[in-house]
Amino acid sequence: MQRAAFGHEPVNPEHHHGLLYDAAHNVKGDTLCRQHSNCHFCQYCQNYIHDIAVLSFQDGPDQGGIAHCHGVSGVLTGHPDPFSFAKDAGTMGNQKEIKLFVLALLFLSTCVAVYGRDTNEQLQKKPPLREFLGDIEGYTLLRNIALAENAEKMLNLDDYIFADFKGKTGRSNLYIGYYYSAGKAYASHSPTICYPSQGWEIDTAPISGTLKIGTSKIKYMEITTSFGKQKELVIYWYQARLRTNTRVYKNKIDMGYNKLVFNDSHHGFVRVAVPFSDSSYVEAKKTAFDFIDSFYPHFEIYLTS
């Protein structure tokens, strides 16, 4: 067995002169490579063969060995037995197909486990949000607002809170639509859809931001809206356990993570609206952030209980 130095595969001695062979392995002639004067084409591997003593062999011929010439890249590798090339390619193809099949199967199994429909036994129900978030330090609950039956049905809610609170810096409205299963990932609606459907104008394009509450970070979007002389600053985000996001698809990724790590499919949509007809945008935003700073730690306890 002749083996090139540097750990290359065995080479076929008949190719030491870089000759071109036909299917019966008879000499047909030489075909020079444009990049190298000593290169010839081998039909079996469909590559140029470099016929120069650049490799040494243990027990090889005096004139040295051959190697593939990969055009201008100049990368040299050992030339295997030409008749084994097709067989090796077929084996590698089969192995690749098997690996792809296994990966696809694993991916499908994970999707079924994460996003499959939860049974009633798997749904971990919590106390009503209206009770849990009804008492926020520094704020007075003005009223709980009941959603219209058709709106609640359209949103496919498992629970919700829709309430007005009053604090030192002003009034805030809190809406949280809550869901127990991953199958309802697309049930909630962005204010950019809900507000115009009720006659409100979207005055500013959505702006993204990050709000730090203790050790937590909330990724949110904000818009300003108007209805006649009324104006509102609206801040909103998607919530999956302790993870927040501003896009549905990212929220679904968070839900998948929570299902795998915590066996928790719960998720929600959070919206805080602050009227500012009689105040400035800056004051309204401070009112909204103060309210979020007060209610969000309680909400985190709810999410992880």
For each residue, the residues with C-beta under 8 A, 3 or more apart:
1: 10
2: 10 11 13 57 58 59 60 65
3: 8 9 10 57 58
4: 7 8 9 10 11 55 56 57 60 65 67 78
5: 8 55 56 57 58
6: 55
7: 4
8: 3 4 5 11 55 67 77 78
9: 3 4 78 79 80
10: 1 2 3 4 78 80 81
11: 2 4 8 15 16 57 65 66 78 79 80
12: 15 79 80 81 82
13: 2 16 60 61
14: 19 21 25
15: 11 12 18 19 42 49 66 79 82
16: 11 13 51 61 63 64 65 66
17: 51 63
18: 15 30 38 39 40 49 50 51 66
19: 14 15 27 28 29 30 40
20: 27 28 29 30 31 40 41 42 43
21: 14 25 26 27 28 42 43 44 82
22: 25 26 28 43
23:
24:
25: 14 21 22
26: 21 22
27: 19 20 21
28: 19 20 21 22
29: 19 20
30: 18 19 20 40
31: 20 40 41
32: 37 39 40
33: 36 39 40 41 48 50 69 71
34:
35: 39 69 71 72
36: 33 39 48 50 52 69
37: 32
38: 18 50 51 52
39: 18 32 33 35 36 48 49 50 51 69
40: 18 19 20 30 31 32 33 48 49 51
41: 20 31 33 47 48 49
42: 15 20 21 45 46 47 48 49 79 82
43: 20 21 22 46
44: 21 82 83 85
45: 42 68 79 80 82 85
46: 42 43
47: 41 42 68 69 70
48: 33 36 39 40 41 42 68 69 70 71
49: 15 18 39 40 41 42 66 67 68 69 79
50: 18 33 36 38 39 54 66 67 68 69 76
51: 16 17 18 38 39 40 66
52: 36 38 64
53: 56 63 64 65
54: 50 64 65 67 76
55: 4 5 6 8 64 65 66 67 76 78
56: 4 5 53 60 64 65
57: 2 3 4 5 11 60 61 64 65
58: 2 3 5
59: 2
60: 2 4 13 56 57 64 65
61: 13 16 57 64 65
62:
63: 16 17 53
64: 16 52 53 54 55 56 57 60 61
65: 2 4 11 16 53 54 55 56 57 60 61 78
66: 11 15 16 18 49 50 51 55 79
67: 4 8 49 50 54 55 76 77 78 79
68: 45 47 48 49 50 75 76 77 79
69: 33 35 36 39 47 48 49 50 74 76
70: 47 48 73 74 75
71: 33 35 48
72: 35
73: 70
74: 69 70
75: 68 70
76: 50 54 55 67 68 69
77: 8 67 68
78: 4 8 9 10 11 55 65 67
79: 9 11 12 15 42 45 49 66 67 68 82
80: 9 10 11 12 45 84 85 88
81: 10 12 84 85
82: 12 15 21 42 44 45 79 85
83: 44 86 87
84: 80 81 87 88
85: 44 45 80 81 82 88 89
86: 83 89 90
87: 83 84 90 91
88: 80 84 85 91 92
89: 85 86 92 93
90: 86 87 93 94
91: 87 88 94 95
92: 88 89 95 96
93: 89 90 96 97
94: 90 91 97 98
95: 91 92 98 99
96: 92 93 99 100
97: 93 94 100 101
98: 94 95 101 102
99: 95 96 102 103
100: 96 97 103 104
101: 97 98 104 105
102: 98 99 105 106
103: 99 100 106 107
104: 100 101 107 108
105: 101 102 108 109
106: 102 103 109 110
107: 103 104 110 111
108: 104 105 111 112
109: 105 106 112 113
110: 106 107 113 114 256 260
111: 107 108 114 115 116
112: 108 109 115 116
113: 109 110 116 259 260
114: 110 111 182 255 256 259 260
115: 111 112 182 183 185 252 255 256 259
116: 111 112 113
117: 181 183
118: 122 123 180 181 182 183 265
119: 122 123
120: 123
121:
122: 118 119 265
123: 118 119 120 180 181 265
124: 180 264 266
125: 158 180
126: 129 132 159 266 302 305
127: 131 132 302
128: 131 132 159
129: 126 132 133 159 160 161 176 178 302
130: 133 134 144 161 163
131: 127 128 134
132: 126 127 128 129 298 302
133: 129 130 136 161 163 174 176 295 298 299 302
134: 130 131 141 144 163
135: 141
136: 133 139 141 165 294 295 298
137: 294
138: 167 168 294
139: 136 165 166 167 172 291 294 295
140: 165 166 167
141: 134 135 136 144 163 164 165
142: 163 164 165 166 171
143: 163 164
144: 130 134 141 161 162 163
145: 162 163 164
146: 162
147: 151 152 155 157 160 162
148: 151 152
149: 152 153
150: 153 154
151: 147 148 154 155
152: 147 148 149 155 157 160
153: 149 150 156
154: 150 151
155: 147 151 152 160 177 187 188 189
156: 153 179 184 187
157: 147 152 160 177 178 179 187
158: 125 178 179 180 181 184
159: 126 128 129 178 180
160: 129 147 152 155 157 175 176 177 178
161: 129 130 133 144 174 175 176
162: 144 145 146 147 173 174 175
163: 130 133 134 141 142 143 144 145 173 174
164: 141 142 143 145 171 172 173 174
165: 136 139 140 141 142 171 172 173 174 291 295
166: 139 140 142 170 171 172
167: 138 139 140 170 171 172 287 290 291 294
168: 138 290
169: 283 286 287 290
170: 166 167 274 275 279 283 284 287
171: 142 164 165 166 167 274 275 287
172: 139 164 165 166 167 272 273 274 287 288 291
173: 162 163 164 165 272 273 274
174: 133 161 162 163 164 165 270 271 272 291 295
175: 160 161 162 269 270 271 272 273
176: 129 133 160 161 239 268 269 270 271 299
177: 155 157 160 187 188 268 269
178: 129 157 158 159 160 266 267 268
179: 156 157 158 184 185 187 188 266 267 268
180: 118 123 124 125 158 159 184 265 266
181: 117 118 123 158 184 265
182: 114 115 118 185 252 255 256 259 265 267
183: 115 117 118
184: 156 158 179 180 181 187 267
185: 115 179 182 248 251 252 255 267
186: 248
187: 155 156 157 177 179 184
188: 155 177 179 238 268 269
189: 155 193 194 269
190: 193 194 236
191: 194 195 223 225 234 236 271
192: 195 196 202 206 223
193: 189 190 196 197
194: 189 190 191 197 198
195: 191 192 198 200 202 223 225 234
196: 192 193 199 200 201 202
197: 193 194
198: 194 195
199: 196 227
200: 195 196 225 226 227 232
201: 196 225 226 227
202: 192 195 196 205 223 225
203: 223 224 225 226 231
204: 207 223 224
205: 202 223
206: 192 221 222 223
207: 204 221 222 223
208: 219 220 221 246
209: 219 220 221 222
210: 217 218 219 220
211: 217 218 220 289 292
212: 216 217 218
213: 216 217 218 292 293 296 297
214: 297
215:
216: 212 213 242 296 300
217: 210 211 212 213 244
218: 210 211 212 213 237 244 292 296
219: 208 209 210 237 244 245 246
220: 208 209 210 211 235 236 237 244 246
221: 206 207 208 209 235 236 237 246
222: 206 207 209 233 234 235 236 285
223: 191 192 195 202 203 204 205 206 207 233 234
224: 203 204 231 232 233 234 281
225: 191 195 200 201 202 203 231 232 234
226: 200 201 203 230 231 232
227: 199 200 201 230
228:
229: 277
230: 226 227 275 277
231: 203 224 225 226 275 276 277
232: 200 224 225 226 273 274 275 276
233: 222 223 224 273 274 276 281 284 285 288
234: 191 195 222 223 224 225 271 272 273
235: 220 221 222 271 272 273 288 292
236: 190 191 220 221 222 269 270 271 272
237: 218 219 220 221 244 245 246 269 270
238: 188 244 245 246 247 248 250 251 254 267 268 269 270
239: 176 243 244 251 267 268 269 270 303
240: 243 244 245 251 254 255 257 258 266 267 268
241: 254 258 262 264 266 267 303 304
242: 216 300 303 304
243: 239 240 251 254 257 258
244: 217 218 219 220 237 238 239 240
245: 219 237 238 240 250 251 254
246: 208 219 220 221 237 238 250
247: 238 250 251
248: 185 186 238 251 252
249: 252 253
250: 238 245 246 247 253 254
251: 185 238 239 240 243 245 247 248 254 255 267
252: 115 182 185 248 249 255 256
253: 249 250 256 257
254: 238 240 241 243 245 250 251 257 258 267
255: 114 115 182 185 240 251 252 258 259 265 267
256: 110 114 115 182 252 253 259 260
257: 240 243 253 254 260 261
258: 240 241 243 254 255 261 262 264 265 266
259: 113 114 115 182 255 256 262 263 264 265
260: 110 113 114 256 257
261: 257 258
262: 241 258 259
263: 259
264: 124 241 258 259
265: 118 122 123 180 181 182 255 258 259
266: 124 126 178 179 180 240 241 258 303
267: 178 179 182 184 185 238 239 240 241 251 254 255
268: 176 177 178 179 188 238 239 240
269: 175 176 177 188 189 236 237 238 239
270: 174 175 176 236 237 238 239 299
271: 174 175 176 191 234 235 236
272: 172 173 174 175 234 235 236 288 291 292
273: 172 173 175 232 233 234 235
274: 170 171 172 173 232 233 284 285 287 288 291
275: 170 171 230 231 232 284
276: 231 232 233 279 280 281 283 284
277: 229 230 231
278:
279: 170 276 283 284
280: 276 283 284
281: 224 233 276 284 285
282: 285 286
283: 169 170 276 279 280 286 287
284: 170 233 274 275 276 279 280 281 287 288
285: 222 233 274 281 282 288 289
286: 169 282 283 289 290
287: 167 169 170 171 172 274 283 284 290 291
288: 172 233 235 272 274 284 285 291 292
289: 211 285 286 292 293
290: 167 168 169 286 287 293 294
291: 139 165 167 172 174 272 274 287 288 294 295
292: 211 213 218 235 272 288 289 295 296
293: 213 289 290 296
294: 136 137 138 139 167 290 291 297
295: 133 136 139 165 174 291 292 298 299
296: 213 216 218 292 293 299 300
297: 213 214 294 300 301
298: 132 133 136 295 301 302
299: 133 176 270 295 296 302 303
300: 216 242 296 297 303 304
301: 297 298 304 305
302: 126 127 129 132 133 298 299 305
303: 239 241 242 266 299 300
304: 241 242 300 301
305: 126 301 302
